[in-house]
Amino acid sequence: MSAPSPSLFSPAAKAMAEKLGLKMGRANLDEFAATLMALAKNDRNVLAVTSDSRGSGKLGPFAQALPKQIIEVGIAEQNLVGIAAGLAAAGKNVFAVSPACFLTARALEQIKNDICYSDVPATLIGISAGVSYGALGSTHHSLHDLAALRAINNITLLVPADNFETREAINAAAKSESPVYVRFGKAAMYDLPNPSAKFQAGKALTLRDGKDIAFIATGETVVHALLAAGQLAEHGLNCRVISMHTVKPLDIETVLKAGRECRAVITVEEHSVHGGLGEACASALMQAGVKVPFKIIGLPDEDTVTGAQADIFRHYGISMEGLAETAMNVLKRTGAKA
């Protein structure tokens, strides 16, 4: 019997979450499955297509309740995408569900040609993304998906941070007339403060304002940035926290605003430092001529350490404590008073 996975949040981080009034929600994958079930019950054209992944995709209840609206293709990701493309071209509202590491590597050509270049409105759901598979190692980590898909024309990339963003992202994908990729991890997530702004693909949500450090984060790293901002506030630093739930199209306006108004910008992602959110933000800032101290936090170009997701996060500084320390060091290197 395997030991339970360690928590993503240290005791100090949990205390900070309580101080900030954050409540623990459920895993975004569970929220996805419930949202998809509600959509499918109201519309028989909503279909789930899976590659031996209904269990890991939390679609067991969906299959029991709506057996005629789920298609199982087995371990055959290329077939998964081809079938999803055909169904979407025939007018079905298709959600193709598969582990992100396999979906975006084994079936990349099909995503490119059958989905994106053919302009069919299918939604690709990459489950257990980033390092969610933990100790299964690099073969099962998805640290390339955003980089690969950003280079393909005609696809929206959504990376929800919490249950609210998950519901909104799936509802938006269901209404989209063009291809969408949505990326999910496995861990339960804190529900983040709901901003007054309405969720809209391509428009980031600012969860906390400030002009010392701007954390621009995506997916399950957002809560760690928010907790770090809370910790840094105890040191007199006011940090902006931006949930960049859409990596493509990037909300360039919000990125540039952060670069112009804050003393430094730090991006945070559960992805390789190459080709993901950080490099997208760096490109936007540089091309606009905005000069600001800048740091990308993600997985470096090395053999990734093996362990639970929490262990990997802490090793690479994707935690409240790690991000707060990085922020202080970035300010110190600029000669500014931290």
Secondary structure, DSSP 4 states (H G I P E B T S, - for coil): -PPPPPPSS-HHHHHHHHHTT-EEEEEHHHHHHHHHHHHHHH-TTEEEEESS-TTTTT-HHHHHH-GGGEEE--S-HHHHHHHHHHHHHTT-EEEEEEEHHHHHHHTHHHIIIIIIITT---EEEEES-BTTTGGG-GGG-BSSHHHHHHTSSS-EEE---SHHHHHHHHHHHHH-SS-EEEE--SSEEEEPP--SSPPBTTB-EEEE--SSEEEEE-GGGHHHHHHHHHHHHTTT--EEEEE--EEES--HHHHHHHHHHSSEEEEEEEEESSSSHHHHHHHHHHHTT----EEEEEE-SS-PPPS-HHHHHHHTT-SHHHHHHHHHHHHHHTT---
